[in-house]
């Protein structure tokens, strides 16, 4: 097996694992706040003892630590919105919203990176509007609040993705992930007294069923694909990697249909709208061909499309 073919298999396996995050979010009985809090706690607890992380943390300037911590707050808001959309709507709706992140990123990134905006990227944003309209019309009214929260999650995803890209060369990827998720965990802990029902979800130990799924989410859908993606990206071009990671919503929706039977709640208009949005998402790497793809964003984003 050639190194390139092996890397392609690895990145698609990572994308498949990321696709399971939405499924696990639906299967875990905890509310969105408790789910995100426990996920960040578990991942941080597993990464923090690593010597590589401690060495990097001691060498990192306080200002940069604060920067990554601030980005971590955005990560926590992104995950809250993502899992909130799953709980209030379903996994298919949530991942469709997150597929909008590359479109938001196309608008936000020029300001963060201080480069001239590309008119083609604004046209990309306009192209998804009909798709969003079809998605809205293709879901039950009771799910539309979940759709709105999912769109907010995609916006937060794009914001932290753009900031991560600006500071991408400043620290080790594993260290960045630890700081961001650790800061997100601390942020959620601080706001928990003001979030209705949050303390009860945090103070009660999850059931054996939920704890097993949380460990699978933390290890199998966060740490494992992050590590494997670092290896795969050494062999893949940015363009090939971006095309692969943009398949995550496709994998997630197929899994939701097969495992959760969500197609019963959604109309044909929803799936046509998804096709329109994903078409724009796949056009995005063509517009940005040659731009680097960064593992820091891969580590914490439910939308791999934000990591171009």
Phi, psi and omega in degrees: 000127181289153179302323181294315180295321178298318179296322178296318177296319181297314183291325178289327175295320176300315181297320178297317178297318178297326178298333180284347182299320179292321179296314180296323177299326178285324184282332179286129186280348179296153174288171188300318183297309181297322180298312181293319180300312180293320180298314180295321179298313183295313181296316180297317180296328179282328184271326188300323181287351184294131179304323179301322180288315181296319179297316180293323181295320179294329184271351186275134178297144180304323181298321180288324175300316179296323179296312179294327177295319177298320176296323179299327176297318177296322177300315181297322178292322177299312181294322177300316179294319182297309182285332173297319178296323178296316183290323184272339177235255173199179185296321182297316179296317182298313183288333175294318176298316182294335176296345177282348184304316178299330178290314175299320181298323180299330180273320186281320188304318180303326180286321180289317182275355179057049174236164181292137178291144179262123182301328181296328180287328174292323176296325176299318178297319179294329184292336183274349183303312177300323178297317179297319179299318178294320179297315180301317181286346185261006179239153177300150182302326181296338181269353189291331174295324175296323177297316180298316179295324177296322177295320174300319179299319179295322178296316177297322177302312181295322181296311181287332176296317179294318180292321177300319182294328180291324184252021190296329187268005189272343185203166178295137182304318180295322178294317179301314180300317181297314181296315184295313181288325175296318178293322177297319177299314180295321179298314179296323178297319182292324183270353185302324179297339183259000181256118184306124176080359185293317185297323180294323178290331181277325187276341178265128179297132181299154176297163179302321178298310181293322181296319177298318179291325177296318177296320177296320179295316183289316184271308186284333183246000179234293186289314182298308180294328176300311181296315181293324180294326177300321179290315184295322184292346176291334184256338187266148170287158179301321182296313181296320180294319181296317178300320181293312185290336177290351178281352184305314178300326179296310178302315185295318181292319177298316178297321179295324177291314184288319187264330185245351180063035186289345180299340180291336183264354190237146183265174177298325180301323178301312184290329174294318177298320176300318180298321178295314181296314182293329176299317178295321179298322180284337175287331184306313178299332177295323178289328185250025184302130182101344177287145183287149172252135191243137184287338180300315180289326178300329186290331191236357184259136173282344177252105182291343178295343178282357187252048184270000000 
